[in-house]
């Protein structure tokens, strides 16, 4: 009959049950899952999966709060950001309407 006694919990298990901060780790994990799912949703909503593809080419034009235009161009793995200003571009080049080809082969767009 001595083997039929009710077993007692260890002191460590009893202390863990009464710890008020034991659920904080679960909240932190839940927050990480929420943040990652939000990032995945934003990338799929704005179709930004091409940023991770090394063979894709894309151009994004955005307008800042102070009405300045910025052109972000991705060619393969190279990403360039150019700010567009009202001043004229100077240098050696061939005029192509409102676009300029510089001596190193790059193109500069100047809006009117």
C-alpha positions as a Markdown table, in Angstrom:
| # | Residue | x | y | z |
|---|---|---|---|---|
| 1 | Unk | 0.0 | 0.0 | 0.0 |
| 2 | Unk | 2.9 | 2.3 | 0.4 |
| 3 | Unk | 3.2 | 2.5 | -3.4 |
| 4 | Unk | -0.3 | 3.7 | -3.8 |
| 5 | Unk | 0.4 | 7.0 | -2.0 |
| 6 | Unk | -0.4 | 10.2 | -3.8 |
| 7 | Unk | 2.7 | 11.7 | -5.2 |
| 8 | Unk | 3.7 | 15.3 | -4.4 |
| 9 | Unk | 4.9 | 17.8 | -6.9 |
| 10 | Unk | 8.5 | 19.0 | -6.7 |
| 11 | Unk | 9.2 | 22.5 | -5.3 |
| 12 | Unk | 10.3 | 23.7 | -8.7 |
| 13 | Unk | 7.0 | 22.8 | -10.4 |
| 14 | Unk | 5.1 | 24.5 | -7.6 |
| 15 | Unk | 7.2 | 27.7 | -7.9 |
| 16 | Unk | 6.7 | 27.8 | -11.7 |
| 17 | Unk | 2.9 | 27.5 | -11.3 |
| 18 | Unk | 2.8 | 30.6 | -9.1 |
| 19 | Unk | 5.2 | 32.8 | -11.2 |
| 20 | Unk | 3.2 | 35.8 | -12.6 |
| 21 | Unk | 5.7 | 36.4 | -15.4 |
| 22 | Unk | 5.6 | 32.9 | -16.9 |
| 23 | Unk | 3.1 | 34.0 | -19.5 |
| 24 | Unk | 5.2 | 36.9 | -20.8 |
| 25 | Unk | 7.3 | 34.6 | -23.0 |
| 26 | Unk | 4.2 | 33.4 | -24.7 |
| 27 | Unk | 3.0 | 37.0 | -25.3 |
| 28 | Unk | 6.4 | 37.8 | -26.8 |
| 29 | Unk | 6.2 | 34.8 | -29.2 |
| 30 | Unk | 2.7 | 35.8 | -30.2 |
| 31 | Unk | 4.0 | 39.4 | -30.9 |
| 32 | Unk | 6.7 | 38.0 | -33.2 |
| 33 | Unk | 4.3 | 35.9 | -35.1 |
| 34 | Unk | 2.0 | 38.9 | -35.5 |
| 35 | Unk | 4.8 | 41.1 | -36.8 |
| 36 | Unk | 6.0 | 38.5 | -39.3 |
| 37 | Unk | 2.5 | 37.9 | -40.6 |
| 38 | Unk | 2.0 | 41.7 | -41.0 |
| 39 | Unk | 5.2 | 42.0 | -43.0 |
| 40 | Unk | 4.2 | 39.1 | -45.3 |
| 41 | Unk | 0.8 | 40.7 | -45.8 |
| 42 | Unk | 2.3 | 44.1 | -46.7 |
| 43 | Unk | 4.7 | 42.5 | -49.2 |
| 44 | Unk | 2.0 | 40.6 | -50.9 |
| 45 | Unk | -0.4 | 43.6 | -50.9 |
| 46 | Unk | 2.1 | 45.9 | -52.6 |
| 47 | Unk | 3.5 | 43.1 | -54.9 |
| 48 | Unk | 7.1 | 43.6 | -53.5 |
| 49 | Unk | 8.1 | 39.9 | -53.9 |
| 50 | Unk | 10.2 | 41.1 | -56.9 |
| 51 | Unk | 12.6 | 42.8 | -54.5 |
| 52 | Unk | 13.9 | 39.4 | -53.5 |
| 53 | Unk | 14.1 | 38.0 | -57.0 |
| 54 | Unk | 17.7 | 38.4 | -58.4 |
| 55 | Unk | 16.5 | 38.3 | -62.1 |
| 56 | Unk | 13.7 | 40.9 | -61.9 |
| 57 | Unk | 13.9 | 44.5 | -62.9 |
| 58 | Unk | 11.5 | 47.1 | -61.4 |
| 59 | Unk | 11.2 | 50.9 | -61.0 |
| 60 | Unk | 9.2 | 52.6 | -58.2 |
| 61 | Unk | 8.5 | 56.3 | -58.2 |
| 62 | Unk | 7.5 | 57.8 | -54.9 |
| 63 | Unk | 6.6 | 61.3 | -53.7 |
| 64 | Unk | 7.8 | 62.5 | -50.3 |
| 65 | Unk | 5.9 | 64.8 | -47.9 |
| 66 | Unk | 7.7 | 67.9 | -49.2 |
| 67 | Unk | 6.6 | 67.1 | -52.9 |
| 68 | Unk | 10.0 | 65.8 | -54.0 |
| 69 | Unk | 10.1 | 62.9 | -56.3 |
| 70 | Unk | 12.3 | 59.9 | -55.8 |
| 71 | Unk | 12.9 | 57.1 | -58.4 |
| 72 | Unk | 14.0 | 53.7 | -57.0 |
| 73 | Unk | 15.3 | 51.4 | -59.7 |
| 74 | Unk | 16.2 | 47.7 | -59.2 |
| 75 | Unk | 18.2 | 46.0 | -61.9 |
| 76 | Unk | 19.1 | 42.4 | -60.9 |
| 77 | Unk | 20.7 | 42.8 | -57.5 |
| 78 | Unk | 21.6 | 46.5 | -57.9 |
| 79 | Unk | 19.3 | 49.0 | -56.3 |
| 80 | Unk | 19.6 | 52.7 | -57.0 |
| 81 | Unk | 17.6 | 55.6 | -55.5 |
| 82 | Unk | 17.7 | 59.0 | -57.3 |
| 83 | Unk | 16.1 | 62.2 | -56.1 |
| 84 | Unk | 14.5 | 64.3 | -58.9 |
| 85 | Unk | 15.0 | 68.0 | -58.7 |
| 86 | Unk | 13.8 | 71.0 | -60.8 |
| 87 | Unk | 17.4 | 72.0 | -61.7 |
| 88 | Unk | 18.9 | 70.9 | -65.0 |
| 89 | Unk | 21.4 | 68.0 | -65.1 |
| 90 | Unk | 24.8 | 69.0 | -66.4 |
| 91 | Unk | 27.4 | 66.9 | -68.0 |
| 92 | Unk | 28.3 | 65.2 | -71.2 |
| 93 | Unk | 25.4 | 63.5 | -72.8 |
| 94 | Unk | 22.9 | 63.1 | -75.6 |
| 95 | Unk | 19.5 | 64.6 | -75.1 |
| 96 | Unk | 16.6 | 62.1 | -75.5 |
| 97 | Unk | 13.5 | 64.2 | -75.0 |
| 98 | Unk | 13.3 | 64.6 | -71.3 |
| 99 | Unk | 15.8 | 61.8 | -70.6 |
| 100 | Unk | 19.6 | 62.2 | -70.8 |
| 101 | Unk | 22.2 | 59.4 | -71.4 |
| 102 | Unk | 25.5 | 60.3 | -69.7 |
| 103 | Unk | 28.9 | 59.3 | -70.9 |
| 104 | Unk | 29.0 | 56.2 | -68.7 |
| 105 | Unk | 25.8 | 54.9 | -70.2 |
| 106 | Unk | 23.4 | 55.7 | -67.3 |
| 107 | Unk | 20.1 | 57.5 | -68.0 |
| 108 | Unk | 18.8 | 60.6 | -66.1 |
| 109 | Unk | 15.1 | 61.5 | -66.2 |
| 110 | Unk | 14.2 | 65.2 | -65.8 |
| 111 | Unk | 10.4 | 65.9 | -65.4 |
| 112 | Unk | 9.0 | 69.2 | -66.8 |
